[in-house]
Every structure is written in structure tokens, then in C-alpha cells.
Amino acid sequence: MKRFFLVVALLLAGLAGPVSAWANHILIPMDDAQKEHLKAYGIAYWLLTKQVEVDWLLNYRGGAFACKNAQGLENELSVRGVSFQVISAAQYTGILSEIADPNANMDIMKLEKVPKIAVYTPKGKQPWDDAVTMVLTYAEIPYDQIYDDEVLDGALPKYDWLHLHHEDFTGEYGKFYATYRNRPWYQQQQHDAEAAARRHNFTKVSQMKGAVAARMQEFIAGGGFLFAMCSATDTYDIALAGLGVDMVESMYDGDPADPNAQQKLNFNRTLAFKDFQLVRDPYQYEYSNIDMQPQERGVYEDNDYFQLFTFSAKYDPVPTMLTQNHEKTIKGFMGQTTAFRKQLIKPDVVTMGDNKTSGEVRYMHGTLGKGTWTFYGGHDPEDYQHLVEEEPTDLSLHPNSPGYRLILNNVLFPAAKKKKQKT
């Protein structure tokens, strides 16, 4: 009789496929053992598209990923060059027990949903423009490009995650007038923006950009995830604070700015910043005093670093997810907006990376209604200064970039099964 049951069990196992195909797990380490950190995020996204649930092991081996071994997964990992380990169900149970220990600052976040991603970017963007589109492409994570027309036509609710990069929501075309106004790309950018404003019945580009910023705020409040870098961070809040106020000079919109624009700002509308002062000079390559200036920061390329905060994985899973990395000290990098002045940040904002010595915040997060937003200072994590008209970064030379990992943490964040925070 025992022999009969053994035969039946073996037959059933054979019908279900080899034992190794269903009992094993794949562990994708994200510590220094990983050869391709950035492409590993793409693997996690690819698994979600195949309806395979992924465990994000917060603070375990640099924020490792794990899942049941799926058909074609080992081949996909090998093709993309991502390091992985095949482990038994018993071994994985041991890892889960280690993570569950109340004294261990680790937790498991289930990734279930395929995030639908939109990148807010002009159709004729220049190759130096966007670190996020570069890393999404490198990681093989698909995204849609949208811009003012799509936002104003109501496209945002179709997406889970929206990225803004190196955008100027004040309508001043990046304040590039003094240096680049004769460049064909600058003139084309101005022409395209003015045409879009007319299509949507705005008399000025600044008015259109303010309306776009307001639509994005509605997107967040309704449950969306917004991520912004470089000048899309401070100019976004400036546009919200100055809705209905003429803050720009005649070379940008045809008439002088309101001399009382500063006094008319409404900081109750902003996401992150308060009490900032506008830079009124139209020839100065700066928007406000939110951004720390090089002469006051006291750092240079060889000593420019910021520290990631360590959060409680079991009690504060959101900032823990957003700070997963194999490094806690991140190499700094500049942008039109590089570093946020700490005293101008609202008290309810969560700082996730800063340089305490210079009093600057580089990476932060907040909530609005049902959604969240993240601001990340600087332009390109692997190009310290990244000048206008430079060639784009070759990410195959930086497959383990800790700075780029922070971007991809945000991309996967909307895939997580929601947990109630315990604080």
C-alpha cells in the first residue's frame, strides 16, 4: 500500500513537471554580489508582466528580489546579465524567518501590479535631457511619453507613475535666454510651447504650465505617484505657489512681470517648499533660493556626497523601499536644481537623503491625498556637472550606480501591495 501511494505521488509530480521547476526559488541579490543592479529592476518588472508575484526583501542583501522559479526566468536573467541564485523552498523559508525576526530591520514587500508609467517630456527633447528615460530604457522597462497636450486632454488617470525631469513649470524655458536664445533647439522649444498654449486657449506659456502643474497635483491627490528631478522639483512648486500671478519677464511672455509677484505667492498650494524667495533677474540661471548655490555649499566633485537615511522596514515601509541600495553614501551630482535648502522644506516632508554639513536635502518624499511624490535633486547621477549639449550617459558603464538605483526604487514603488504603516 505504501508503495502504491509513493508511485501515485511520483506520477503526480511528473504531471506537474520536474521538482526543480516548481519547488525552487530565484533569489536576485542586490548587494555587491550583483553584476547588473539596474537591469535587475527590469527583471522584476518583466516578472510582473508575466503575472509572477515578486518579493522585495527590504534591507536583505541590498534589497534583494525573490520569486518562485518561473518558465524562462533563468534564461532571461542570463541574457540580461543579472546575477541570481537558485535556492530550495527550504532555504527560502530560512530567509523569510530571518527577515521576520522582530530584531531584524528587514521586511517583505509583495510586488503585484504592473505599474503603467508616463514620462512627461517634449517630443523633441534633447539627448542630454533625461536620466530617467535613459535608465528605463537601459533596464528595459516600458513607458509612454506624454506632454502638455496629453495632460490637458485628461490622460493622467490612465497612469500609475508620472515622471518629471529638467522641466521648467514657470514658463521661462529653463531660463536659458541669456546663453542659448539663438540656438535652434531653444527657438524650436519656444515655438512649440507657444503653439501648445494657443491650442488650449492660454495667452501665455506660463499660464499653460501652471494649469499642467495643477492637473498633476490632482493626479497625485487621486492616488498617483509623482517623481521629479532637477528643475522639475522647485519650478513645480513655484508654479503652484504662483498660480494666477505673472512671475516672468517680457522676453518670455511679451510683458513685464508683476512687481508684487513675491508677495502674491501662496505657499499653501505647494507640495514641498515654503517661504522661498523668487530670483527675479531673467538673465540669472536660477529660479529661487530653494536651490543651494555652489559658493555656499562648500563641496566639489571629489567631496560631494549625501547620506541615505535608514528607516524601520517593519514600521516605515515606504521610505524603506525608496532608499533600498547597496550603498548608503551616494555620490553627489549637479543640475540646474541640485540641492534643496533645508529651512525652506515643509515640516511634514520626509527627508531620505541629505548632507548635514552643508544643510542641504537631496532626496525627499511626501504624501498628498491618496498619492505620493518624491523629489530628487540633480540631473544625472553618473555625470557630475552634465552640461547642456553634452552627450548622454552610457549606462552600460555604470550598471551598479547607487544614484540611479534610487530612481528605479521609485519606478517599482507603485507595484507594491499596500500595507498600513504602523507609525
C-alpha positions as CSV (number, residue, x, y, z in Angstrom):
1,M,0.0,0.0,0.0
2,K,2.8,2.4,0.9
3,R,4.5,1.6,-2.4
4,F,1.2,2.4,-4.3
5,F,1.0,5.9,-2.7
6,L,4.6,6.5,-3.5
7,V,4.1,5.6,-7.2
8,V,1.0,7.9,-7.3
9,A,2.9,10.7,-5.7
10,L,5.7,10.4,-8.2
11,L,3.3,10.3,-11.1
12,L,1.5,13.4,-9.9
13,A,4.9,15.2,-9.5
14,G,5.7,14.1,-13.1
15,L,2.5,15.6,-14.4
16,A,3.2,18.9,-12.6
17,G,6.7,19.0,-14.1
18,P,10.2,18.4,-12.6
19,V,10.5,19.1,-8.9
20,S,13.1,21.8,-9.6
21,A,10.7,23.7,-11.8
22,W,8.1,24.3,-9.0
23,A,9.9,23.8,-5.7
24,N,12.9,26.1,-6.3
25,H,13.0,29.9,-5.8
26,I,15.1,32.5,-7.6
27,L,17.0,35.0,-5.4
28,I,18.3,38.1,-7.1
29,P,20.8,39.7,-4.7
30,M,21.1,43.5,-4.7
31,D,24.3,43.8,-2.6
32,D,27.8,43.9,-4.0
33,A,27.3,40.4,-5.5
34,Q,25.1,41.8,-8.2
35,K,26.7,42.5,-11.6
36,E,23.7,44.4,-13.0
37,H,21.8,46.3,-10.4
38,L,19.9,48.4,-12.9
39,K,18.8,45.6,-15.1
40,A,17.6,43.6,-12.1
41,Y,14.8,46.1,-11.7
42,G,13.8,45.4,-15.3
43,I,13.6,41.7,-14.4
44,A,11.3,42.4,-11.5
45,Y,9.1,44.5,-13.9
46,W,9.2,41.7,-16.5
47,L,8.1,39.1,-14.0
48,L,5.1,41.3,-13.0
49,T,4.1,41.4,-16.7
50,K,4.1,37.6,-16.6
51,Q,1.7,37.6,-13.6
52,V,4.5,36.3,-11.3
53,E,4.5,37.8,-7.8
54,V,7.8,39.2,-6.7
55,D,9.0,39.6,-3.1
56,W,11.1,42.7,-2.5
57,L,13.2,41.8,0.5
58,L,13.7,45.1,2.2
59,N,17.2,45.6,3.7
60,Y,18.1,42.0,2.9
61,R,21.2,41.8,0.7
62,G,20.8,45.4,-0.5
63,G,17.0,45.0,-1.2
64,A,17.1,41.6,-3.0
65,F,14.2,40.3,-5.2
66,A,12.9,36.8,-4.9
67,C,10.2,34.7,-6.6
68,K,9.2,31.2,-7.4
69,N,11.2,29.9,-10.4
70,A,9.1,30.7,-13.5
71,Q,9.3,29.4,-17.0
72,G,12.0,31.2,-18.9
73,L,13.2,33.2,-16.0
74,E,16.7,31.7,-15.7
75,N,17.3,32.3,-19.4
76,E,16.0,35.9,-19.1
77,L,18.3,36.6,-16.2
78,S,21.3,35.2,-18.1
79,V,20.6,37.1,-21.2
80,R,20.3,40.4,-19.3
81,G,23.5,39.6,-17.3
82,V,21.7,39.8,-13.9
83,S,23.3,37.8,-11.1
84,F,21.0,35.2,-9.4
85,Q,20.9,32.1,-7.2
86,V,18.6,29.1,-7.4
87,I,17.6,28.2,-3.9
88,S,15.3,25.5,-2.5
89,A,11.9,26.2,-0.8
90,A,13.5,25.2,2.5
91,Q,16.3,27.7,2.0
92,Y,13.9,30.5,1.1
93,T,11.8,29.6,4.3
94,G,15.0,30.2,6.2
95,I,15.5,33.6,4.6
96,L,11.9,34.6,5.4
97,S,12.4,33.5,9.1
98,E,15.5,35.7,9.3
99,I,13.6,38.6,7.9
100,A,10.6,38.1,10.2
101,D,12.8,38.3,13.4
102,P,11.4,41.2,15.4
103,N,15.0,42.4,16.0
104,A,15.9,42.4,12.3
105,N,15.4,45.7,10.4
106,M,14.0,43.8,7.4
107,D,10.6,43.1,5.9
108,I,9.0,41.7,2.8
109,M,7.1,43.8,0.3
110,K,4.9,42.0,-2.2
111,L,5.1,43.4,-5.7
112,E,1.9,42.5,-7.6
113,K,0.8,45.2,-10.0
114,V,2.5,46.2,-13.3
115,P,2.9,50.0,-12.9
116,K,1.8,52.0,-16.0
117,I,4.5,54.6,-16.5
118,A,4.3,58.0,-18.1
119,V,7.3,60.3,-18.6
120,Y,6.4,64.0,-19.1
121,T,8.8,65.0,-21.8
122,P,8.6,67.1,-25.0
123,K,8.6,65.2,-28.3
124,G,11.8,66.9,-29.5
125,K,13.7,66.5,-26.2
126,Q,17.5,66.7,-26.5
127,P,19.7,63.7,-25.6
128,W,21.2,65.4,-22.6
129,D,17.7,65.9,-21.0
130,D,16.6,63.0,-19.0
131,A,18.3,60.5,-16.7
132,V,15.0,58.6,-16.1
133,T,14.3,57.8,-19.7
134,M,17.9,56.6,-20.1
135,V,17.6,54.3,-17.1
136,L,14.2,53.0,-18.0
137,T,15.5,52.2,-21.5
138,Y,18.6,50.5,-20.0
139,A,16.5,48.5,-17.5
140,E,14.1,47.5,-20.3
141,I,11.1,49.0,-18.5
142,P,8.5,50.4,-21.0
143,Y,7.0,53.8,-20.6
144,D,4.8,56.3,-22.5
145,Q,5.9,59.8,-23.4
146,I,3.3,62.5,-22.7
147,Y,3.5,66.3,-22.6
148,D,1.2,69.3,-22.2
149,D,-1.4,68.3,-24.8
150,E,-1.9,64.8,-23.2
151,V,-2.0,66.2,-19.6
152,L,-4.5,68.9,-20.5
153,D,-6.6,66.5,-22.5
154,G,-7.0,64.3,-19.4
155,A,-4.6,61.4,-20.0
156,L,-3.1,61.3,-16.5
157,P,-5.6,58.9,-14.9
158,K,-4.5,56.2,-17.2
159,Y,-1.1,56.0,-15.4
160,D,0.1,54.9,-12.0
161,W,3.5,56.7,-12.1
162,L,4.5,60.1,-13.6
163,H,8.0,61.4,-14.0
164,L,9.1,65.0,-14.5
165,H,12.7,65.8,-15.4
166,H,14.5,69.0,-16.1
167,E,11.2,70.8,-16.8
168,D,10.5,74.5,-16.2
169,F,7.0,75.0,-15.0
170,T,7.4,78.7,-14.7
171,G,7.3,79.2,-18.5
172,E,10.8,80.7,-18.7
173,Y,12.2,77.9,-20.9
174,G,14.8,76.9,-18.4
175,K,16.0,80.5,-18.0
176,F,18.4,79.7,-20.9
177,Y,17.6,83.0,-22.6
178,A,20.9,84.7,-21.7
179,T,23.1,81.9,-23.1
180,Y,21.1,79.8,-25.6
181,R,18.4,82.1,-27.1
182,N,20.0,81.9,-30.5
183,R,20.2,78.1,-30.5
184,P,17.8,76.4,-33.0
185,W,16.7,73.9,-30.3
186,Y,15.8,76.8,-27.9
187,Q,13.8,78.6,-30.6
188,Q,12.0,75.4,-31.5
189,Q,11.2,74.8,-27.9
190,Q,9.7,78.2,-27.5
191,H,7.8,77.9,-30.8
192,D,6.3,74.5,-29.7
193,A,5.3,75.7,-26.3
194,E,3.6,78.8,-27.6
195,A,1.7,76.7,-30.2
196,A,0.6,74.3,-27.4
197,A,-0.6,77.2,-25.3
198,R,-2.7,78.6,-28.2
199,R,-4.2,75.1,-28.8
200,H,-5.5,75.1,-25.2
201,N,-6.7,78.7,-25.2
202,F,-4.0,80.1,-23.0
203,T,-2.5,83.5,-23.9
204,K,0.9,82.7,-22.2
205,V,3.0,79.6,-21.8
206,S,3.4,80.3,-18.1
207,Q,-0.4,80.1,-17.7
208,M,-0.5,76.7,-19.5
209,K,2.4,75.4,-17.4
210,G,0.5,76.4,-14.2
211,A,-2.6,74.6,-15.4
212,V,-0.5,71.5,-16.2
213,A,1.1,71.6,-12.7
214,A,-2.4,71.8,-11.2
215,R,-3.6,68.8,-13.2
216,M,-0.6,66.8,-11.9
217,Q,-1.4,67.8,-8.4
218,E,-4.9,66.4,-8.9
219,F,-3.3,63.2,-10.2
220,I,-1.3,62.8,-7.0
221,A,-4.3,63.5,-4.8
222,G,-6.3,60.9,-6.6
223,G,-3.7,58.2,-5.9
224,G,-0.9,58.8,-8.4
225,F,2.8,58.5,-7.8
226,L,4.9,61.5,-9.0
227,F,8.7,61.6,-9.2
228,A,10.6,64.7,-10.2
229,M,14.3,65.5,-10.6
230,C,16.4,68.6,-11.3
231,S,14.4,71.8,-12.1
232,A,11.1,70.0,-12.3
233,T,11.2,70.0,-8.5
234,D,11.4,73.6,-7.5
235,T,9.8,75.1,-10.6
236,Y,6.8,72.8,-10.0
237,D,6.2,74.2,-6.5
238,I,6.9,77.8,-7.8
239,A,4.2,77.3,-10.4
240,L,1.7,76.1,-7.9
241,A,2.5,78.9,-5.5
242,G,2.2,81.5,-8.3
243,L,-1.0,80.3,-10.0
244,G,-2.6,83.4,-11.5
245,V,0.4,85.6,-10.8
246,D,2.6,86.9,-13.6
247,M,6.1,86.0,-12.4
248,V,8.0,86.1,-15.8
249,E,9.6,89.0,-17.7
250,S,8.8,90.2,-21.2
251,M,11.4,88.1,-23.2
252,Y,9.4,85.1,-22.0
253,D,5.8,86.2,-22.3
254,G,5.7,89.6,-24.0
255,D,5.0,91.8,-21.0
256,P,6.7,92.7,-17.7
257,A,6.3,90.6,-14.6
258,D,4.0,91.7,-11.8
259,P,6.3,93.8,-9.4
260,N,4.4,92.3,-6.5
261,A,4.7,88.7,-7.6
262,Q,6.6,87.7,-4.5
263,Q,4.0,89.0,-2.1
264,K,1.2,87.2,-4.0
265,L,2.7,83.7,-3.7
266,N,0.5,81.1,-1.9
267,F,2.7,78.5,-0.2
268,N,-0.4,76.6,1.0
269,R,-0.6,75.2,-2.6
270,T,2.9,73.7,-2.7
271,L,4.0,70.1,-2.1
272,A,7.4,70.6,-0.6
273,F,8.6,74.1,-0.1
274,K,7.6,77.2,1.9
275,D,8.7,80.8,2.3
276,F,11.0,80.8,-0.7
277,Q,12.2,84.0,-2.5
278,L,12.0,84.2,-6.3
279,V,15.0,85.1,-8.3
280,R,13.6,88.0,-10.4
281,D,16.5,88.6,-12.7
282,P,15.5,87.0,-16.1
283,Y,19.2,86.6,-17.1
284,Q,20.2,84.7,-14.0
285,Y,20.2,80.9,-14.3
286,E,18.2,80.3,-11.1
287,Y,14.5,80.4,-10.1
288,S,14.5,80.9,-6.3
289,N,16.6,80.5,-3.2
290,I,15.3,76.9,-2.8
291,D,18.4,75.6,-4.7
292,M,21.6,75.9,-2.7
293,Q,24.3,77.8,-4.7
294,P,27.8,76.3,-5.3
295,Q,29.6,79.0,-3.3
296,E,27.6,78.3,-0.2
297,R,27.5,74.5,-0.4
298,G,31.3,74.1,0.2
299,V,31.6,70.9,-1.8
300,Y,33.3,70.0,-5.0
301,E,33.2,66.9,-7.2
302,D,35.7,65.0,-5.1
303,N,33.9,65.5,-1.8
304,D,30.3,65.9,-2.8
305,Y,28.3,63.1,-1.2
306,F,25.0,62.7,0.6
307,Q,23.8,60.1,3.1
308,L,20.7,57.9,2.8
309,F,18.6,57.7,5.9
310,T,17.9,54.3,7.5
311,F,14.2,53.7,8.2
312,S,12.4,50.9,10.1
313,A,11.5,48.4,7.4
314,K,8.6,46.9,9.5
315,Y,7.2,50.3,10.6
316,D,8.1,52.7,7.8
317,P,8.0,50.5,4.6
318,V,7.5,53.4,2.1
319,P,10.7,55.3,2.8
320,T,12.5,52.0,3.3
321,M,11.5,50.9,-0.2
322,L,12.6,54.2,-1.7
323,T,16.1,54.0,-0.1
324,Q,17.0,50.4,-0.9
325,N,20.6,50.3,-2.1
326,H,23.9,48.6,-1.8
327,E,25.5,51.9,-0.7
328,K,24.3,54.4,2.0
329,T,26.8,57.1,0.9
330,I,25.7,58.4,-2.6
331,K,28.0,60.4,-4.9
332,G,26.6,63.8,-5.4
333,F,25.8,65.3,-8.8
334,M,24.7,68.7,-10.0
335,G,21.8,70.0,-12.0
336,Q,20.0,73.3,-12.6
337,T,18.5,72.4,-9.3
338,T,21.0,70.5,-7.2
339,A,20.3,70.7,-3.5
340,F,17.2,71.8,-1.5
341,R,17.7,74.4,1.3
342,K,16.6,72.6,4.4
343,Q,14.9,75.5,6.2
344,L,12.5,76.0,3.2
345,I,11.2,72.5,3.3
346,K,7.8,71.9,4.9
347,P,7.8,70.1,8.2
348,D,5.7,67.1,7.1
349,V,8.1,66.2,4.3
350,V,10.2,63.0,4.9
351,T,13.9,63.6,4.2
352,M,15.5,60.5,2.8
353,G,19.0,61.7,1.8
354,D,20.9,64.8,2.9
355,N,24.3,66.4,3.5
356,K,24.1,67.7,7.1
357,T,27.3,69.6,6.9
358,S,26.1,71.9,4.2
359,G,22.5,71.9,5.4
360,E,21.1,70.6,2.1
361,V,18.5,67.9,1.3
362,R,19.0,65.8,-1.9
363,Y,16.2,63.3,-1.7
364,M,12.8,63.6,-0.1
365,H,9.2,62.3,-0.1
366,G,5.7,63.3,0.8
367,T,2.0,62.5,0.5
368,L,-1.0,64.3,-0.9
369,G,-4.4,62.9,-0.6
370,K,-4.3,59.2,-1.7
371,G,-1.0,59.6,-3.6
372,T,2.7,60.4,-3.1
373,W,5.5,62.4,-4.6
374,T,9.3,62.2,-4.5
375,F,11.8,64.9,-5.3
376,Y,15.5,64.1,-6.2
377,G,17.9,66.9,-6.7
378,G,20.4,67.0,-9.5
379,H,20.4,66.0,-13.2
380,D,22.4,62.8,-13.9
381,P,23.7,60.6,-11.1
382,E,26.7,59.5,-13.2
383,D,27.7,62.8,-14.7
384,Y,28.8,65.3,-12.0
385,Q,28.0,68.5,-13.9
386,H,26.3,67.3,-17.1
387,L,26.4,70.5,-19.2
388,V,23.9,71.4,-21.8
389,E,24.6,69.8,-25.2
390,E,26.8,67.1,-23.8
391,E,26.4,63.5,-24.9
392,P,24.0,61.3,-22.9
393,T,25.5,59.0,-20.3
394,D,26.3,55.4,-21.3
395,L,24.7,53.3,-18.6
396,S,26.5,50.2,-19.6
397,L,29.5,51.8,-18.0
398,H,27.5,52.2,-14.7
399,P,25.4,49.1,-14.2
400,N,25.8,49.3,-10.5
401,S,25.1,53.0,-10.0
402,P,23.7,53.7,-6.5
403,G,22.4,57.1,-7.7
404,Y,20.4,55.5,-10.5
405,R,19.1,52.8,-8.2
406,L,17.1,55.5,-6.3
407,I,15.2,56.3,-9.5
408,L,14.3,52.7,-10.1
409,N,13.2,52.2,-6.5
410,N,10.5,54.8,-7.3
411,V,9.6,53.1,-10.5
412,L,8.7,49.8,-8.7
413,F,7.1,51.5,-5.7
414,P,3.6,51.6,-7.3
415,A,3.8,47.8,-7.8
416,A,3.8,47.2,-4.1
417,K,0.8,45.7,-2.2
418,K,-0.2,48.4,0.2
419,K,0.5,48.0,3.8
420,K,-0.8,50.1,6.7
421,Q,2.1,51.9,8.3
422,K,2.4,51.3,12.0
423,T,3.5,54.8,12.9
